[in-house]
Amino acid sequence: MSRSTPLREVHESLGATLTDFAGWLMPLRYGSESAEHNAVRTAAGLFDLSHMGEIFVTGPQAGEALDYALVGHLSALETGRARYTMICAADGGVLDDLIVYRQGDDRFLVVANASNYARVADELAERAEGFDAEVDDQSDAYALVAVQGPRALEILSTLTDADLPALKYYAGVPGTVAGAEAFIARTGYTGEDGFELFVAAADAVPLWQELAKAGDAFGLRPAGLSARDTLRLEAGMPLYGNELNAGLTPFDAGLGRVVKFGKPGDFVGRAALAPLKDVPPRRRLIGLVARGRRVPRHGYPVVLGDGAVVGEVTSGAPSQSVGKPIAMAYVDTDVSDGLAVDIRGSHEPVDVVDLPFYRRSM
């Protein structure tokens, strides 16, 4: 039985196509997913992200507990700032990728993916033992609504007196939005400027309605999971279960920079990860652009001209911004050109490109 976010009835009233995602009934699209994608690139999109997990770590040693539990140096994070990081198993495999916000000297908000947050909460609680810190999974109490796109600042500014222009990327501040108490974060998963609003679940519907009303004149559209996926793919952002999983380390994903060996003390996974930091991985994550119109999809083999399989597509979709199908794939480190994707028995040629596929103008 899929769970519903506080905004389910709103999505149904808007004619959304609902689908199960990580055990949640979520809007896939409201109409045209390409129109929703383009709205985020040119104006703004409104997203329900209430399936994500909100886990608080508090106490005098909250930072030290997170330093031990995660690969990042979270105790060094300034209050009001956020950091992308990961929680790894003892063997170095990625259990989830996270964003951690420091909300005070002794208070951190850990945001986990919908499919993993129960496990993340359990792991954090176990790893915090021995530290003067408490772990509290408050995911059910929160809704998360995002406004993403080049006009997000203008839209949100009409509903809050928070100093949004002064809010840096990967930073957050408490404030009031449309009368609701919120934690306002300048973060997102689309490759555009934007904000994520953490509010009490009971405030989700009126907040959504006020944002939709305020954004109407700016071209804001509700956007579903399909648009969110193509947006993050163009931005080269990994998706857990596709580019990241427990069988891969941060170094496999080209994200070894998030592993902070210089922080004081030990951390879970350190012994397994340390030997990998100066060793090229067997496979590397690359960007592919199709020369034809057929779309490389998740799980399709990447092959050489002789048909030898040298990799696998992790994510793929038509790209509105590039104008051609694009994909991310893991391939053997020693191959770089002459590649094709096996699409139902047909070897479709692709070009290797640097990630990301799309970068917004600042």
Disulfide bonds with the S-S distance in Angstrom:
none
